[in-house]
């Protein structure tokens, strides 16, 4: 633990300095990343994370908020056992890479949707092996679940890699353009669909 804390201390200071530079250059949000989970759950127990890791995350989040920008967290994997801490204790504003095959975005949206922006959830496996029609269908299924009320950024569940075909990446963005967007409807009310 002593070595881990020393390592996190250095990373934390580096991340805060980088966040300051990014905001000064015009960034509207900061994304801190630190993969902390397998598909089956966290790498370390919640207790170890609370004691040795989350205090550093919280320091980074406080720094981002002092800079006037929201703080997002990236980790793929199954994070259900850690979400309460990441939202309520650490204070993240958003979670990037909500991995669709191991996290139930509907349940997460119902539980945290008023406090946590969800970003991702289109399977990178689907983007690599599926068809453009399957990608469009996945977007059409996801938007009504994750977009209502705001706080959703449609994206892949992780970085697009070499295995993602150009036609599937294009299908993701075309479906987003066709099926969902945030704007102001009548009376300034947030909407999520062109038909709203």
Residue pairs with C-beta under 8 A, 6 or more apart in sequence:
1 51
1 52
4 52
4 53
5 52
8 52
8 53
8 56
9 56
11 56
12 56
12 59
12 60
15 32
15 60
16 59
16 60
16 63
19 27
19 30
19 60
19 63
19 64
19 67
19 69
20 63
20 67
22 30
23 30
23 67
23 68
23 69
27 69
28 69
29 64
29 69
29 70
29 71
29 72
29 93
29 94
30 64
30 67
30 69
30 70
30 71
30 72
31 72
31 73
31 74
31 96
32 57
32 60
32 61
32 64
32 71
32 72
32 73
32 74
33 73
33 74
33 75
33 96
34 57
34 73
34 74
34 75
35 74
35 75
35 76
35 77
36 42
36 43
36 44
36 49
36 53
36 75
36 77
36 79
36 82
37 43
37 75
37 76
37 77
37 78
37 79
37 82
38 77
38 78
39 77
39 78
39 99
39 101
39 102
40 78
40 102
41 77
41 78
41 80
41 81
42 49
42 77
42 78
42 79
42 81
42 82
44 53
46 81
46 82
46 85
49 82
49 85
50 85
50 89
54 85
54 86
54 89
54 90
57 73
57 86
57 90
57 92
58 89
58 90
58 91
60 71
61 71
61 90
61 91
61 92
62 91
64 70
64 71
65 71
65 91
70 93
70 94
70 117
71 91
71 92
71 93
71 94
72 92
72 93
72 94
72 95
72 96
72 117
72 119
73 86
73 90
73 92
73 94
73 95
73 96
74 95
74 96
74 97
75 95
75 97
76 97
76 99
76 157
76 158
77 99
77 102
78 99
78 102
78 103
79 86
79 95
79 103
80 103
83 95
83 108
83 111
83 112
83 116
86 92
86 95
87 112
87 115
87 116
92 116
93 116
93 117
94 116
94 117
94 118
94 119
94 151
94 153
95 116
95 117
95 118
95 119
96 119
96 120
96 153
96 155
97 119
97 120
97 157
97 158
98 105
98 108
98 118
98 119
98 120
98 121
98 157
99 120
99 121
99 157
99 158
100 120
100 121
100 122
100 123
100 157
101 123
101 125
101 157
103 121
105 118
105 121
105 142
105 145
105 146
106 145
106 146
108 116
108 118
109 118
109 145
109 146
109 151
109 152
112 118
113 149
113 151
114 149
114 151
116 151
117 151
117 152
117 153
118 146
118 151
118 152
118 153
119 152
119 153
119 155
120 153
120 155
120 156
120 157
120 158
121 142
121 146
121 154
121 155
121 157
122 135
122 138
122 139
122 142
122 154
122 155
122 156
122 157
122 172
123 138
123 156
123 157
124 156
124 157
124 158
124 159
124 160
124 161
124 163
124 164
126 134
126 135
126 138
126 168
127 135
127 156
127 160
127 163
127 164
127 165
127 168
127 169
127 172
128 161
128 163
128 164
128 165
128 168
129 163
130 138
130 168
131 168
132 167
132 168
132 170
132 171
133 171
135 168
135 171
135 172
135 175
136 171
136 174
136 175
139 154
139 172
139 175
139 176
139 179
139 180
140 175
140 179
142 154
143 152
143 154
143 179
143 180
143 192
143 193
146 152
146 154
147 154
147 180
147 182
147 192
147 193
148 192
149 190
150 182
150 190
150 192
152 192
154 172
154 176
154 180
156 164
156 172
160 169
178 194
179 193
179 194
180 192
180 193
180 194
181 192
181 193
181 194
182 190
182 191
182 192
183 190
183 191
184 190
184 191
185 191
185 196
